[in-house]
Amino acid sequence: MKARLKSWPFWAGIIGACFYIANTSFGLGISDDTVNTVMNVAAMVATALGVTVDPTTAGVGDSSQALTYDKPKKEDNA
């Protein structure tokens, strides 16, 4: 969890999700539908990025070890 909290994609996802929820639930006073739609799409892209990025690697790509997996790796203590 510590690595996830230090990961910028994780925080981009959290902020994107919060923004999307606030905008769709309460509105942010934006009357232009096109701008509102673009902002919602940007928030959802940020949320998807935060969910799919592996926080244990630098950047947004997977590690070379993770790319070799055919199925999720099992923990030794699980």
N, C-alpha and C positions, 0 to 999 in steps of 0.2 A: 504494500500500500504506500510505503514511503516513496518508492520510485514514481508511482502514479501521481502523487501530490506535487512532485517536482517537475512533472512533464507539462510543457506548454500546450500540447494538443488536448490533454485532459481538461485543462482550465478553459481552453477555447470551447470545448464541448459543453462544459457546465454553463459558461456565460451564454453560449448560443441557445441552449435549452431554456435557460431562465428568460432570456430576451424573447424567445418565441412564445413561451407561455404567457409572459406579461403582455405582449403585443396582441395575441389572439384573445386573451381573457379580458383585459382591461382597455386595450387600445393605447396607443402612445400619441394620439392627437394628429396622426398623419392622414390627411384626407385624400391624397393621391393614391389610387389603387395600385398603379404600376410600381411606385416607390415602395409601398407597403408589401407587395408581393416579392419584389427583389430583396428587401430586407428579411422577409421570412425565409426565403430560399437560402440566403447567405447564413442565417442562423441555423438552419437545418444542416447545411454542409459542414459548418463548424461542429455541430453536434455529432454528425456521422464521423468526422475526423477524430474527435475525442474518444469515440467508442471503439473505433477500429485500429488505432495506432497502438503498437506495442511499446509500453513505457520503459521497458528494460533495454531498448536500443536507442542509439543516437538518431535524431531525425525522425522521419515518418516511415522508413522502410523496415522490413524484417531482417533479422540477423541471418547470416549464411547458414547457421545451424537450423534455425526455424524453417528455412526454405527447403530443407531435406525431409521434413516430417510428412508422412502420409496421413497420420492421425495425431491428435494431441498427445503430448508426452505425459506419462503418468509420473506423479511424485513418488519418491522412494518411501515416504512415510504415510502414503495414502492407502 
